Amino acid sequence: MNEFKLQIIIILQNNIFSGLFVGQNLITLKEVDSTNTFLKNTLSNSKPLPEGTVIMAESQYAGRGQQMNKWNSDPGKNLTFSLLLNPTFLAVANQFDLTRVISLGVHDALEPLLGDKLKIKWPNDVYYADGKLGGILIENLLQGGQIRQSVIGIGLNVNQDVFPDWVPNPVSVKQILQQDYDLRALLSEICSHIEAYYLQLKAGKIDFVRKAYLNRLYWLNEQHAFRSNGSVFEGEIKAVKDNGILVIKSNIGAELEFSFKEIEFLNR
């Protein structure tokens, strides 16, 4: 760990993290390549970490999004953190429900600040209007037919107001509210909301979680343009299947199904 300064803070019960376990063990890093990588390496090389452990980095120089996309973040201005959960109760076939839970937790923590322009873009991006506010990367560690552990990376644009040209349609909380926002307070809210939805899922309230996710979906029941296999078509998002497959009704009436990276949303 000599390549970066490491600061470890064990958060006590009287801190701003009000939940039962998510965020109660907080490890903050000055700089790291990727909080997901750090967390996975820690799990491999040391004693077990408690469920709900959060790894938060001030600077992340090799952050990753879905499908190995790079995640841009100015040091000290945004939330870049990873969360450890142990959803052994969740069947591998239902692992998209964990994606729903995390997306809902981030969305609902931000909604009181940002209002109804905030949406979840399938499968797990957080959008404000047509700008990308944040992204989620979930890496499940499987054992047999079970999800033994989930390493969940979350990147959220908070106080950054200038982005590189190569970053597609970014937006930040600061750009929306025209003021800086406290990172630790926002982290606390996100952890609290994720925990609440996670406990609902653990209690078997799967339908509740699935309906809540669908109701917050970007472009739901709206006519828009999409691209798949090089072809552009018009359609409306109608559903997300239990396993996470997106269902779009095309303008010629056919119901089409898409897995991850098989469909592109066209803003025009």
Secondary structure, DSSP 8 states (H G I E B T S, - for coil): -TTS-EEEEE--TTSS--SSSTTTEEEEEEEES-HHHHHHHHHHHSS---TT-EEEEEEETT-B-GGG-B----TTTSEEEEEEE--TTSBGGGTHHHHHHHHHHHHHHHHHHHGGGEEEETTTEEEETTEEEEEEEEEEEEETTEEEEEEEEEEE--S-----TTS-SB--HHHHHSS---HHHHHHHHHHHHHHHHHHHHTT-HHHHHHHHHHTBTTBT-EEEEEETTEEEEEEEEEE-TTS-EEEEETTS-EEEE-TTS-EEE--
